Amino acid sequence: MRIMPALLSVSILGGFAAPGKAEPAKVSGWRVSQMTKLNGKTSVYITPAGIKLINDRTGIYVLFLPPYKNAVAVNPGNRKFCSTPIERLQDPYRETNLMFNGGTLRQIELGSSSVTKIFDMPAVQYVATDAFARRQMAAVKAGKMPSRAPKTVEFVVIKNKSFERRTGTLLTRFYGLPEVDGLPCSFKFRDTKRKDHSILRTLSIKPLTVKKNFFDMPTGFTKAPTNESVFYDGKIENGLEIMFR
């Protein structure tokens, strides 16, 4: 029996599927590239399978997985991790913010808002309340706060189905910003001396598809007692040193 060349080529090149391992499951979502004052550049992956923040400089990352009760900080360098209830998660540079801003940015009272657009997506811009501004000025005059304390604020947040409440919960806690629903995109404030400060800016937002195991919990890592021992890698390093590098 003569085998047709075309059929032979199909058989040799794998035209018929052979049994083997199934392809890993994939999930679609968004990759958001952001820059913050103290954390530096961060890549944020947002999908139905979970949220993952990766510091581009250190490789340290934070996982926020269903049912979204805990945030897990992971350091591939020292192979440590720490799981923290989301309500107790804090900005790793909180002490630096307290020193330079006279308080954490999470304490800012957001007031009125207006509709805007960013990256061709519907967004909301929040500002601080007038009462907050008056209290800040009074505290600076009384010597209770430094002059670089925030007075007025512009906070832009994307609002759509892709970025639900849990996105805002994780990112605002990690960045130390007032909690909002949606994707925090831009945060800047003007201090009591009318100097502007950019705390958060978004560089890009792009759709992506990743393997679900991208969100797997690490194995073979040591559980650390605090997030500080994960973030600082056991070195004498803090927000001040990072700020002045």
N, C-alpha and C positions, 0 to 999 in steps of 0.2 A: 504493500500500500504506500502510495506516495504522499508525503506530508507537504501541504502547501506552504511555501516560504512565508507568506503573511501570517499563517497560524503559528508556524515555528517561532517567528520573531515575537509574537504576542506572548507565547509561553515562556520564552527565555527572559523577556523584559518584565515579567511580573504582571501581565495583563489580567491574570486571574488571581484574586486575593488569596493569600495563604494565611492559615491560622497563625495567630501570634498575640502579643500583648496589645490590649486596647489603648488607644490614645488617651492621655490624661484629660480629664474634664477641664473645660475652659469656661471663663466667665468674662463678660464684657463690662466696661465701666469707663472711668476717666483717669487720666494722669494729669495732675496739677503741679506745676513747678512754681514754688514760692520762695521769696527771700524775706527773712526777718532780721531785725537789728542784731540779736544776740545768737540765734540758732544758725544763721547763715542760710545757705540754699538748701531747701528741702523738697523732696519729691513725694507727693501725696497720691496714693492709689485708692480710688473710691469705687467699690463694686458691691453688688448684693451679697457677695461672699465675705465682705469685711472691708476695713479701712486700714491702710498701712502707710505710715510716715517714715521716710528714710532720710537721714541727714547725709547730704551728698559728700560732705568732707570726712565725717567719721565712720559712716556706715552703720551707726547706731540707729535702730528703728523701733517704732511703737506699733503694736497690733491692737486693733479694736474689732473684736469678732462677735458674731451672734452668740448669746442674746444681748450683747452690748452692755454687760454689767461691769466688766473689768478692762483696764488698759494694761497691756504687757509690754514693758520696755526690755529690749534685747540688745546686748553688745557682743557682736561676733568677735571683737578683739580680745576681751577678757573672758568670753564665753559665760557671761552672767545674764540672768534675767530677773525681773521683778514684776509680779502681778499686783495691781493696785485697783481697788474699787474706783470707778470713774469719778464719784463725788469727792474722792480724796486726791485725784491727780492734780499736780501743780506744775506750773512753769518751772523748768529746771534752773532758770536764772532769776527766780523770784526775789532772792535777797539783793541781787544787783538792782533790780527794778525798784525795790523798796528804798535803797540808798540813793539812787539817782533821781527818782521821780517823786519821792516823798510818799509812796504808796504804790500798790499794784494797780495796773491798768484795769483789772477786773472790777475795781471799785467805782469806776466812772459810771455815772448815771446817764443812760441814753434817753433822749427825749423824742422830739419830732423826727419824722422820716419823710423822704421823698422818693418817688419812683425814678429809676435811671436804667442804664444798660451798660454792661461790660462784657467783652468777648461775645457780643451779639446775643447775650442772654439777659433776661429780665433780672433786675437787681433793685435793692433798696439802699439808700444812703441815710445813715443815722447821724445825728449830732447830739452832743451832750446838752443837758438841761441848763437853763440860765442859772438856776439855783446852785448847780454844781460849780459853775464858773465863779459865782460870787463867793462861795465857800473857799474855793482854791485861792482866790485873791486875798481873802481875809487871812487864811492860814500862812501865806507867804509873808504878808505884812507883819504878822505876829511872830515871825521867825520859826514857825512850826514846820515849814516845808521849804525846799530849795526853790529858787526862781524858775528852774526848768520843769517844775510840776505842770501837768497838763491843765489847760484852761478851756480851750475849744477843741472839738473832735470831729473828724470826718471818717466814718466807718461804712464801707461798701460791702454788701453781702448779696451773693447770687441766690435767688429764690426760684427753684423749680423742683420737679419731682426727682431729678437725679441726685439732688443734695438734700437729704432729709435732716430732721432734727439731730440725729446722732452725729452727722458730719460736723455741725456747728458745736455740739457738745464737746466732742473730742478736740477739735482744732482750737477752739477758744480757750479751753482749759490748758492745753499744751503751750499755746502762745501767750497765755496770761492776759486774755482780752475779755471784755464783757460778753456774757453768753448770749448767743443768738441762734435762730433757726437758719439753716442753709449753709452756704459755703463762704466763709470770710475771705474776701479778696484784697481789700486795701484798708489799712488803718494808719491814720496820721493825726498828729495833734499839734496845736500851737501852744507854747508855754506862756507863762505870765509875763515874759519879756518879749513876746511876739515872735519867738523863734520857732520855725517849723521842724518837726521830727517825723520821719517815716519809719514806722514800726513794722508794717507788713505790706508787701506788694506782690501781686501775682504776675508771673512772667509768661505763662502759657497754660492753656487748658486744652487737652487733646483726648479724643476717644481712643480706647485701646482694648485689646483682648489678651488676657493672661491665663496661665494654667491655675486652677484652683489651689494647687499645692503651694503656690506663691504665698498663700496666707496660712500655711501650716505652722503650728507652734514648734519652736526649736526643740531638738532632742539632744541629750548629752550635755546640757548646759547646767551650771550651778545656780540654784535659787539664791538671790541676794535679799538681804533684809530691807533695803531701801532703794529707791530709784537713784539716789545720789551715787551709790556705789556702782551702779550700772553706767550712768552717764559720764562720770568722771574717771572711770577706768582705774581707780585706785591711786591716781596721781593727785598732786596738790594743784588742782585746776579749778577755777571757778569762773563765773561770768565776767568778772573784772579782767582777768587775764585774757579771756577770749576777746573782749571788747577792745583791748589796747594792743592786740597783736599787729 
